[in-house]
Amino acid sequence: MDKQKRLGILTSGGDCPGLNAVIRAIVNHATLTYHWQVLGIPYATQGLLERKAMPLEMHGMDLRGIDPLLSMGGTILGSINKGDTLAKVDEIVEGYHALGLDALIGIGGDGSIAILNHLAIQGNWQFIAVPKTIDNDIALTERVIGFDTAVNTVIDAMTRLTFTASSHDRIMIVEVMGREAGHLALHAGIAGGADVILIPEISYSVVEVCQHLAELRDRWGRKFAIILIAEGAHPSNDAGEPMAQPRPACGMGQYLADEILRCSAYPVDVRVSVLGHTQRGGIPSALDRLTAAAFGKTAVDLVAQGQSQQMVAWQCGGVVAVPLQEAIAQSPLLVSPQGQLVQTARGMGIYIGQMRD
Ligand code: F6P
């Protein structure tokens, strides 16, 4: 009788909603369709290094018949987003073989899947990647796990903050995640009704922000405003070039608040809300669950077909496999300043920084 195939799963990098839903989809499909044994590797490369694995079974976490994995945020496998273990590359690579794995599916962001791909090549692993990140900056895929939920979390916060801002005639600055890529701020800003969206890819002028706020007030009678700023957004100098300054310790939201208070032509009341890790937590949205099911199922099928160094991706309405190396080479995928969503924001009368050639 053939030896039962042993499939490993790990989650790597910053967590996000939907990781457990991917794990569930992989376990269910691998068990039901292929009758494989599935092992969860705790804390990504740390687990490989320490030769740790836990059996994952269909309905393994059922509570009175309810499978919590579908709706649970975070990851039951734990994750790491530091490269501490990488000093011991050979031992990590060998961990795959020591655990008797025949294949590994890694759910990670661009940094994690690049590291795992490198290890997979070195160790001759059969490896498939599933893209996840609230930053939405992985190339060759129109969807990643976690982004949709994070966008909805930010929109929910904006809705709440809009009411309190309007009650007190305040400028509310909402700082969201995104050190290099502004997809989260851009999507949530348009969908949540921001007046100003500031992203790392397009530098902004404090003077122009203040002019925009004055116009909202003087022309449209708006006494409050919502500014959505990504943590990696930066102001420009007088020549319109991004200012080469380190990220202020107080955070970009507070920095901007201080600058608005300094530059505004009329008295303003400004408050800052830093949404921080609330954006990474929470119950996955319907879209993230659906994508998790489709990605998990396809990742298992790719393993069954003997494929390796592929990433599952969403393109033109369905799941496809793309060469992992190509996805890594083109990531992080930044917001295009000429792109449709930036033009949409401008068309909606949102200030989104300056475009100077
Ligand atoms: O990469 C995703 C991300 O959410 C970034 O947007 C953010 O800057 C970072 O993770 C924060 O990570 P942590 O606090 O977990 O190190």
Boltz pocket constraint, residues with backbone or C-beta under 6 A from the ligand:
constraints:
  - pocket:
      binder: B
      contacts: [[A, 14], [A, 81], [A, 109], [A, 133], [A, 134], [A, 135], [A, 177], [A, 178], [A, 179], [A, 231], [A, 280]]
      max_distance: 6.0
